[in-house]
Structures are given as structure tokens and as C-alpha cells.
Amino acid sequence: MERFAWSAHILPGKKEIYIERHDKIWPEMTEVLTRAGIRNYTIWNTKNQLFGYYECDDLEYAARVQAESEVVDRWNESMKGIMEIDMDPETGTAVMLRQVFLHDPV
């Protein structure tokens, strides 16, 4: 299993619409995530900061499926003006955060 984490921020006054968009996420968007092998995808929020995390078996494959998806392109376009996130030009996905600690006693 591989892990992917990203961070971003919500633009001032846009938190409620950000939350609403995710409460009503498009079924075709979740289908892309499933096709990409993404699971346990969670997004956390404090003030205007966002932290996203997901697990998958192959990060390269997950990034490629998302980068090639017209649905993801439409989703990203719909989120412009609501949030800002650094994108990796090589993968077309969010810049991955560096893991610095893991406690996994299993």
C-alpha cells in the first residue's frame, strides 16, 4: 500500500461552498477515484487550511488515471476561485507532502 497526502487552502469566504461541493461530489468523480485505485480518501480542514490523504496500491497509476480524466479536469475547473493548491506539472496531481513520521505497530 502507498499513501498520498496533499495540502491546500480555501480562499477567504469560500469554506461553506467548498464543503457543499464535497457533500454533493459528482458520482462520476468518485468513479474516477475508484478506477484509479484510491481508497480511504479523506480531507481534513482547520480554519482555511486543507489536508488530504488517500491510500492506493500504485501512486503512479493513480496519478495517471486522474491526470488523464476529463472529469477531474472539470472538477478542478469548478474548484477554481474556491481553493488554491500547488499542482505537480509532471503528474498533474497535487504536490505530494513528504511523510516524516508513521506509527504503525501492526
Protein Blocks (a to p, Z undefined) as FASTA:
>chain_A
ZZddddddddehilmmmmmmmmmgcfklmmmmmmnopahiacddehjbccdddddfblkl
mmmmmmmpmklmmmmmmmgokaccdddfklopacddddfbdcdfZZ
